[in-house]
Amino acid sequence: MSAESLIARNFACAEIPQQLRSKPFLAALPELTVAAEEYCDYCLSYTNGALSLDALKDKALTGVCSNFLTPAMQRRLRQPFKQQLLGKALGMKAQRKQRILDATAGLGTDAFLMAASGCEVTAIERSPLVFALLEDALLRAQLTGGSFAVIASRLTLQQDDFLCLDARQHQFDTVYLDPMFPTGRRKASAKKAMTLLQQLLPAEDCPEQLLSHGLECANKRVVVKRGRRSPPLAAREPSLQCRGSTNRFDVYLP
Ligand SMILES: C[S@@+](CC[C@H](N)C(=O)[O-])C[C@H]1O[C@@H](n2cnc3c(N)ncnc32)[C@H](O)[C@@H]1O
């Protein structure tokens, strides 16, 4: 049984936004009853207008959601993107806005930052659970209006396995990859979300395919996020690297 089948929900599907209501994944989750608490390890809630995930047996891992409206995101949005490590790795130029494929979207932080810089971003996520959290965050950004809605309009979400995308039909300037890392890479609030995702999602099992498929779909570059001391993805040396204090971005030029 996969970990994702041990999730309950503590809301009725009628309570959540129309766009999420029809998701077969959400409708199939068992409701959180006393009996379900015995065999479920995680619970998806709908509180204060947002979907969030709690580990039922670990009180430290609660309230994990995707959220583009946090003060931390607002601080990042105020910094010029070209000066941020990710902006440098993407080779951002003011004049030209890229078409980017975020092939491992996760909770969408990086995708939202790239869209905020003016790029058209397609974000693919294969986990239906993570995808539901991501879609919910995008809906809230759209409803907030103003600059959040403008950024959201540049972000297209797709629930799929990136490796199933047909490279002949889907070409982008840049493919961005941020595969699951071993534990211990991230700090502070991001750590809680990553710990929970690491418990729930399978570890990256085909890094070679991720990178080679990325190179097939990218016209200009593939950017891979790595931990500062992690080996290059699939042991393949990048063309260049942008190094930060906790992460680095490896850049491959096809
Ligand atoms: C480390 S997280 C990405 C975090 C993301 N960059 C962010 O800013 O929130 C990795 C995500 O990639 C997804 N993933 C891994 N392999 C994938 C694939 N082949 N296709 C689509 N999604 C994939 C996982 O389900 C997981 O949610």
PDBQT file of the ligand as one rigid body, heavy atoms in Angstrom, charges set to zero:
ROOT
HETATM    1  C1  LIG A 301      11.579  18.857  -3.734  1.00  0.00    +0.000 C 
HETATM    2  S1  LIG A 301       9.931  18.891  -4.336  1.00  0.00    +0.000 S 
HETATM    3  C2  LIG A 301       9.919  20.344  -5.326  1.00  0.00    +0.000 C 
HETATM    4  C3  LIG A 301       9.790  21.605  -4.518  1.00  0.00    +0.000 C 
HETATM    5  C4  LIG A 301       9.490  22.815  -5.380  1.00  0.00    +0.000 C 
HETATM    6  N1  LIG A 301      10.634  23.217  -6.161  1.00  0.00    +0.000 N 
HETATM    7  C5  LIG A 301       8.963  23.975  -4.558  1.00  0.00    +0.000 C 
HETATM    8  O1  LIG A 301       9.455  25.118  -4.746  1.00  0.00    +0.000 OA
HETATM    9  O2  LIG A 301       8.032  23.758  -3.748  1.00  0.00    +0.000 OA
HETATM   10  C6  LIG A 301       9.931  17.630  -5.561  1.00  0.00    +0.000 C 
HETATM   11  C7  LIG A 301       8.546  17.353  -6.157  1.00  0.00    +0.000 C 
HETATM   12  O3  LIG A 301       8.749  16.766  -7.433  1.00  0.00    +0.000 OA
HETATM   13  C8  LIG A 301       7.734  15.827  -7.669  1.00  0.00    +0.000 C 
HETATM   14  N2  LIG A 301       8.248  14.910  -8.709  1.00  0.00    +0.000 N 
HETATM   15  C9  LIG A 301       9.306  14.077  -8.625  1.00  0.00    +0.000 A 
HETATM   16  N3  LIG A 301       9.483  13.420  -9.780  1.00  0.00    +0.000 NA
HETATM   17  C10 LIG A 301       8.511  13.854 -10.633  1.00  0.00    +0.000 A 
HETATM   18  C11 LIG A 301       8.164  13.546 -11.978  1.00  0.00    +0.000 A 
HETATM   19  N4  LIG A 301       8.836  12.623 -12.680  1.00  0.00    +0.000 N 
HETATM   20  N5  LIG A 301       7.124  14.205 -12.543  1.00  0.00    +0.000 NA
HETATM   21  C12 LIG A 301       6.434  15.132 -11.841  1.00  0.00    +0.000 A 
HETATM   22  N6  LIG A 301       6.691  15.447 -10.543  1.00  0.00    +0.000 NA
HETATM   23  C13 LIG A 301       7.723  14.819  -9.947  1.00  0.00    +0.000 A 
HETATM   24  C14 LIG A 301       7.526  15.171  -6.312  1.00  0.00    +0.000 C 
HETATM   25  O4  LIG A 301       6.231  14.554  -6.246  1.00  0.00    +0.000 OA
HETATM   26  C15 LIG A 301       7.676  16.364  -5.376  1.00  0.00    +0.000 C 
HETATM   27  O5  LIG A 301       6.435  16.959  -5.086  1.00  0.00    +0.000 OA
ENDROOT
TORSDOF 0
